[in-house]
Amino acid sequence: MSTAQYEPNVVLSNVEYDVIGTRPIRHDGADKVTGRAQYGADYNPTGLLHGKILRSPHAHARISSIDTSRARALPGVRAVVTAADLPETEAGVSVDYGEGAMDLAHMRQNVLAQGKALYVGHAIAGVAAINPHIAEEAIGLIDVVYDVLPHVISAPEAMRSDAPILLEGLRTQELGRSLDAPSNVAEHFQHSLGDVDAGFSKADVVIEREFNTATVHQGYIEPQNVTALWNNDGRLHIWTSTQGPFEVRGAVAASLDVPVSQVRVTPMEIGGGFGGKFPLYHDPVAALLSKKTGNPVKIVMSRKEVFEGTGPTSGSYIKVKIGATNDGVITAAQCYLAYEAGAFPGSPVGAAAQCIFTPYDIPNVLIDGYDVVVNKPKAGAYRAPGASNASFAAESVVDELAVKLGFDPIEFRLKNASKEGTRRANGLVFPRIGLVETLEAMRNHPHWNTPLDSPNSGRGVAVGFWMNGGSESSCTIAVNGDGTINLVEGSADIGGTRVSVAMQAAEVLGIRAEDVYPSVVDTDSVGYTSGTGGSSVTFKTGWAAFEAAQHLKEQMIDRLADIWDIGADEIELVQGVFRSRADKELAMTFKELAGQLNSTGGPIVGRAAVSPQGVGGAFAGSIVDVKVDPETGKVDVLRFTMVQDAGKAIHPSYVEGQMQGGAVQGIGWALNEEYYMGDDGGMVNSSLLDYRMPTSLDLPMIDTVIVEVPNPGHPFGVRGVGEVSIVPPPAAIANAIYRAARVRMDRLPMSPGAIMDAVWNK
Amino acid sequence: MSTAQYEPNVVLSNVEYDVIGTRPIRHDGADKVTGRAQYGADYNPTGLLHGKILRSPHAHARISSIDTSRARALPGVRAVVTAADLPETEAGVSVDYGEGAMDLAHMRQNVLAQGKALYVGHAIAGVAAINPHIAEEAIGLIDVVYDVLPHVISAPEAMRSDAPILLEGLRTQELGRSLDAPSNVAEHFQHSLGDVDAGFSKADVVIEREFNTATVHQGYIEPQNVTALWNNDGRLHIWTSTQGPFEVRGAVAASLDVPVSQVRVTPMEIGGGFGGKFPLYHDPVAALLSKKTGNPVKIVMSRKEVFEGTGPTSGSYIKVKIGATNDGVITAAQCYLAYEAGAFPGSPVGAAAQCIFTPYDIPNVLIDGYDVVVNKPKAGAYRAPGASNASFAAESVVDELAVKLGFDPIEFRLKNASKEGTRRANGLVFPRIGLVETLEAMRNHPHWNTPLDSPNSGRGVAVGFWMNGGSESSCTIAVNGDGTINLVEGSADIGGTRVSVAMQAAEVLGIRAEDVYPSVVDTDSVGYTSGTGGSSVTFKTGWAAFEAAQHLKEQMIDRLADIWDIGADEIELVQGVFRSRADKELAMTFKELAGQLNSTGGPIVGRAAVSPQGVGGAFAGSIVDVKVDPETGKVDVLRFTMVQDAGKAIHPSYVEGQMQGGAVQGIGWALNEEYYMGDDGGMVNSSLLDYRMPTSLDLPMIDTVIVEVPNPGHPFGVRGVGEVSIVPPPAAIANAIYRAARVRMDRLPMSPGAIMDAVWNK
């Protein structure tokens, strides 16, 4: 029902592209490398006030009172806000963040604690002052009386019957119905396919293992920031680093109880997001401080605040059981997924369930998922949210099965691989997918075929799935007189999507990517565009650009039909030249016609607003060589190859960049990254010195192989490419460690201490 | 040939409008009254350098040498540019400014003098420094050796055979062909209708008079300003106060010899333009300084620089001869118009010729127009450019004829008034126009019918014509989920056009003007839109909004047809409610459907790009009472009524505002404003203290009467309203002075000295 939908069959033939598949320089390249790009922290409007946030020092505490009088009296302080300044909440209203919906009451409680502080770092109050130093000082003058309560920081702990309850009103949604008793389990759901008991009974070997993974952070370099100006006419303007300007618009409007059109969001450049730059943190606080003062108010988080006050991905407890026959056929798989949601419901356990066994065509599957609140920051999305934990568990067991049954790990996976027609545990049936091609590329890769025989070394593989996303997007295209086009879009550009979107318009019009000038504009200046998440932008905004370019092309052909006085259906556009099909002499370049538009009837603008179906899931596989120091347990990654089905790779360099980025984040998650929690329930290592992300010194060059199995649901065959590469690395590294050190690791991170524990336990 | 054209007959019926004709608060109101609106001078990007311009102290001089070494050596100076930094110019290339085209070589010479300085204030060099004070100091360290030449500052002077020649290469275009000899006359053209000699021979009375008018400035409060950043990727971003962002884009690109798409222009808010904020001044200088330094460079003019270095409107010499019969029928009219172009060709004499006799249906007309270069700043457009001078002359003679023939001045004009079908001297035939209705409204107005009998007082009337403009415009509209719309346009908003455009979209969709959120965006973010001049925006961008709203409406009806599963042609949108024509029960409000778009197929965006024909010319008439102090010659305006045909007044308050503004500027021009030139050819009174614009203390309340004779060429009947109100005031005041002091004034301004001269001469 959206605007003219593409007929999938047209482009899946072996079309030779002129622009797609090339590697032009990204349009924002110069701004990014010269430091000209404007990030949120760079925005300093006249009259700017600076905001700071008071945070809870307690993981779980009742707030008896908040006295802001000393803070308000400090010279230079202009306003203080607490939860009392937020609107009252009706129960049961849900707000879509772009990557998951959230209950409005919980969203407001997370913005500013109401009655209880639920994690160390939970925002309690906001102050605006004439400079950040005074604001910081004022924070220290707010007197909060806490009544400290016992806390829980892991899912198994929180699920115990004697666990302290975080949210008194929370009731478990147990397989679709609401239970009576207060609980920390927000939801228990099930995916079921076939009969697992029957399946396991057919297996010759059944392996069941338990796994624990730590909370990890996206680790984007740029901290969250927001500047808000609540204007005298009632309109609120937000400038912020976000993946989803329209989601911010919606969430800010909901949290403040104003219509969405009263909020205008300008997405500043974004220094990394990985899913973490969707949720709402201090935007409503900055807005309320602006309303009270009449001035714009800016809040920029410190690194410690980013760790303690934003949404890392879930720690998890996972139990996996898989059975296979002696001839290597998986007959059944079962798992128990308990994911930490943080202080409010909404972990990515649902996505984990969609991904955990999905690479395999298994007739009998049972998945139990639990969304569990704990006294940690509310979990956010992080690159293929939930899938890396799940695949770490499942792919470790698959590997163990392959070893036990005497199969080559790639051959074992190929033997059981999902393909077109495979029914998944969620009931969906796969269209054309590229897992077999990905596994074959791994098997044929020199990395896999080069012996590794240095001591204490091992090679592991794993594969992973991510479903990718689609949703709404809009695009307008105007023609310049010099034969170039200006393209307006609403997708925040994190990883080079200005160019990957521009290239799809260029392909339609037969012009160069460099002849497209893309602009990412604010929410007042473009049609609704869902956020940059779910690896969706090159798919959906590329589609919008494709449609808008088609719309433009139609109008240009109509114009030329007038000029040439022939029928529009007699004209075709081939490689940037309009031609009469009948009269070979009749030809005009796109550039020539562009130069004549204003004198032949006026300018031409094409537009599209789409909500495309046809999202194509993607598979990736990793091959990794590691060396484990037997004295210290330190793991060195010697070689790493990432193989991924991109569908059609619009701009291969940025696909490779995503693959490398995902691999590196997966390596960090595998080996070092974790929220190290103290006895008081607070994070002990909340700096980038102590929260150990991989640096270039820790990493080999990440080799990449792009597999191209075009997505039949997209005009150019695009699948999402941004996320799946983070899924296989932890499992691949665990499987490599097994071969290097003969220990099966059952937790993330596989830090030196964890490995020595495992070695000693063996 | 543009996008779907409106069928004029539909809306000209007596439609009752819901939004059009009401007076909602303008969308930019809060920003404007609170000081939040961002003007060019407010823009301070990181690393900003400040530019200053060295100007010629001589009205006419050969430049022997420019030595910038001392300036460049001054600490804090980052770059210096002169004409040598501009590209070389091929002859004969013309660039369209939006209000008139200009030869590219002349444009570059005006930006930075090449070889010769042609007026006091002519830019010679630009400096960028770390602050404006150092830049100012550096200007004084540039050593220029001038060879001073004789100068000419009026058209009659410059046309003398022994006059010094400004532009050695200039050849007169004499009735279409190029003459051989160097001359200061750029062009001589003629409009001719019938046979004036025969016409004058039929007249009983023929009056011939000569007039001189001084150079006057638009007097916008905000000086010209520009910030330029020439980025490392070759793209140039310009932030400036302009009426025409796309014209700036084109002119900057031409002046610097780069493609238009390499230039992005962000129109900042504008503190007045009146035609004067079209031409190019320091944009290329700021751009070159940015290119040399790698930093953004801002140049803001002082008031003295605005007077001496920008484009005032032409001083002129005009001779008018009109003949009429004793029964009051004008039989012939002839005029000689010599307009000062300033230092380069391009006065508004062409427009003057279009307007001078146009209020009258005269069978025999001969108009000779001369465009003459003089040693003054290049003339710019100023509200109905050229028409006020011309009408001052023509309407003085018409008044004298009426008196001589014993007619009431309004009745005399009514007797000869142009109407639908009248053939003009330029050969065009009038469609439906509103002059008769305007004159009748004047005749019926209490002001005209209230006796004025205080001593030394008199009442005068005059009428005037302005053709108005159209040209290209673009608009996109997106729907918000709360039932409001975001409207994107490219028209700089000088006088309230955000609201007058928004109202036309609102009318189509049956929503409130307040439910439209208009944004004026940069040239990368909207289709080509010609500038805010020629009173065109409410006409052309209103039309684009009308078309974009229709496009939106069609798509929403299509969506609803899907939802209701009925034919789209069965659905109508009436006052914001979609209804099935057949089933009265089937109804959905615009707001309801807006809220369902994303869940029923995706967002919807409408767009239009138009180049509408059908511009409707407008007439205005003034009634003015003055009192002349017989001792000093000072004129006080006692009462002023402005009557104007607006076509359909979209937002009456802003129509009235334009009428009042035009009246006030016309009063200033009539009584006080002039470039007072010293013997050295420089302006002596280049401050707002000495250049005497009317203040509120000088003025009565300006009464307004809007006449509505809808323009048959526009969907809602819009004519332009911004300019014609400046045309009649000088003549009306002259005619009032005649009745108060019995002198016929033959020059502008009619300052106390001029009046005393006239009295003594009599």
Chai-1 contact restraints between the chains, C-beta under 6 A:
chainA,res_idxA,chainB,res_idxB,connection_type,confidence,min_distance_angstrom,max_distance_angstrom,comment,restraint_id
A,M1,B,D562,contact,1.0,0.0,6.0,A-B,restraint_1
A,M1,B,T600,contact,1.0,0.0,6.0,A-B,restraint_2
A,M1,B,G601,contact,1.0,0.0,6.0,A-B,restraint_3
A,S2,B,G601,contact,1.0,0.0,6.0,A-B,restraint_4
A,S2,B,G602,contact,1.0,0.0,6.0,A-B,restraint_5
A,A30,B,N231,contact,1.0,0.0,6.0,A-B,restraint_6
A,A30,B,N232,contact,1.0,0.0,6.0,A-B,restraint_7
A,A30,B,D233,contact,1.0,0.0,6.0,A-B,restraint_8
A,T34,B,N232,contact,1.0,0.0,6.0,A-B,restraint_9
A,N231,B,A30,contact,1.0,0.0,6.0,A-B,restraint_10
A,N232,B,A30,contact,1.0,0.0,6.0,A-B,restraint_11
A,N232,B,T34,contact,1.0,0.0,6.0,A-B,restraint_12
A,D233,B,A30,contact,1.0,0.0,6.0,A-B,restraint_13
A,P259,B,D482,contact,1.0,0.0,6.0,A-B,restraint_14
A,V260,B,N480,contact,1.0,0.0,6.0,A-B,restraint_15
A,V260,B,G481,contact,1.0,0.0,6.0,A-B,restraint_16
A,V260,B,D482,contact,1.0,0.0,6.0,A-B,restraint_17
A,S261,B,N480,contact,1.0,0.0,6.0,A-B,restraint_18
A,S261,B,D482,contact,1.0,0.0,6.0,A-B,restraint_19
A,S261,B,T484,contact,1.0,0.0,6.0,A-B,restraint_20
A,E472,B,N598,contact,1.0,0.0,6.0,A-B,restraint_21
A,E472,B,G602,contact,1.0,0.0,6.0,A-B,restraint_22
A,E472,B,P603,contact,1.0,0.0,6.0,A-B,restraint_23
A,S474,B,P603,contact,1.0,0.0,6.0,A-B,restraint_24
A,S474,B,V605,contact,1.0,0.0,6.0,A-B,restraint_25
A,T476,B,T476,contact,1.0,0.0,6.0,A-B,restraint_26
A,A478,B,G527,contact,1.0,0.0,6.0,A-B,restraint_27
A,N480,B,V260,contact,1.0,0.0,6.0,A-B,restraint_28
A,N480,B,S261,contact,1.0,0.0,6.0,A-B,restraint_29
A,G481,B,V260,contact,1.0,0.0,6.0,A-B,restraint_30
A,D482,B,P259,contact,1.0,0.0,6.0,A-B,restraint_31
A,D482,B,V260,contact,1.0,0.0,6.0,A-B,restraint_32
A,D482,B,S261,contact,1.0,0.0,6.0,A-B,restraint_33
A,T484,B,S261,contact,1.0,0.0,6.0,A-B,restraint_34
A,N486,B,D524,contact,1.0,0.0,6.0,A-B,restraint_35
A,V488,B,S525,contact,1.0,0.0,6.0,A-B,restraint_36
A,Y517,B,D524,contact,1.0,0.0,6.0,A-B,restraint_37
A,S519,B,D524,contact,1.0,0.0,6.0,A-B,restraint_38
A,S519,B,S525,contact,1.0,0.0,6.0,A-B,restraint_39
A,V521,B,S525,contact,1.0,0.0,6.0,A-B,restraint_40
A,D524,B,N486,contact,1.0,0.0,6.0,A-B,restraint_41
A,D524,B,Y517,contact,1.0,0.0,6.0,A-B,restraint_42
A,D524,B,S519,contact,1.0,0.0,6.0,A-B,restraint_43
A,S525,B,V488,contact,1.0,0.0,6.0,A-B,restraint_44
A,S525,B,S519,contact,1.0,0.0,6.0,A-B,restraint_45
A,S525,B,V521,contact,1.0,0.0,6.0,A-B,restraint_46
A,G527,B,A478,contact,1.0,0.0,6.0,A-B,restraint_47
A,G527,B,P603,contact,1.0,0.0,6.0,A-B,restraint_48
A,G527,B,V605,contact,1.0,0.0,6.0,A-B,restraint_49
A,Y528,B,P603,contact,1.0,0.0,6.0,A-B,restraint_50
A,D562,B,M1,contact,1.0,0.0,6.0,A-B,restraint_51
A,N598,B,E472,contact,1.0,0.0,6.0,A-B,restraint_52
A,T600,B,M1,contact,1.0,0.0,6.0,A-B,restraint_53
A,G601,B,M1,contact,1.0,0.0,6.0,A-B,restraint_54
A,G601,B,S2,contact,1.0,0.0,6.0,A-B,restraint_55
A,G601,B,S611,contact,1.0,0.0,6.0,A-B,restraint_56
A,G602,B,S2,contact,1.0,0.0,6.0,A-B,restraint_57
A,G602,B,E472,contact,1.0,0.0,6.0,A-B,restraint_58
A,G602,B,A609,contact,1.0,0.0,6.0,A-B,restraint_59
A,G602,B,V610,contact,1.0,0.0,6.0,A-B,restraint_60
A,G602,B,S611,contact,1.0,0.0,6.0,A-B,restraint_61
A,P603,B,E472,contact,1.0,0.0,6.0,A-B,restraint_62
A,P603,B,S474,contact,1.0,0.0,6.0,A-B,restraint_63
A,P603,B,G527,contact,1.0,0.0,6.0,A-B,restraint_64
A,P603,B,Y528,contact,1.0,0.0,6.0,A-B,restraint_65
A,P603,B,A609,contact,1.0,0.0,6.0,A-B,restraint_66
A,I604,B,A609,contact,1.0,0.0,6.0,A-B,restraint_67
A,V605,B,S474,contact,1.0,0.0,6.0,A-B,restraint_68
A,V605,B,G527,contact,1.0,0.0,6.0,A-B,restraint_69
A,V605,B,R607,contact,1.0,0.0,6.0,A-B,restraint_70
A,V605,B,A609,contact,1.0,0.0,6.0,A-B,restraint_71
A,R607,B,V605,contact,1.0,0.0,6.0,A-B,restraint_72
A,R607,B,R607,contact,1.0,0.0,6.0,A-B,restraint_73
A,A609,B,G602,contact,1.0,0.0,6.0,A-B,restraint_74
A,A609,B,P603,contact,1.0,0.0,6.0,A-B,restraint_75
A,A609,B,I604,contact,1.0,0.0,6.0,A-B,restraint_76
A,A609,B,V605,contact,1.0,0.0,6.0,A-B,restraint_77
A,V610,B,G602,contact,1.0,0.0,6.0,A-B,restraint_78
A,S611,B,G601,contact,1.0,0.0,6.0,A-B,restraint_79
A,S611,B,G602,contact,1.0,0.0,6.0,A-B,restraint_80
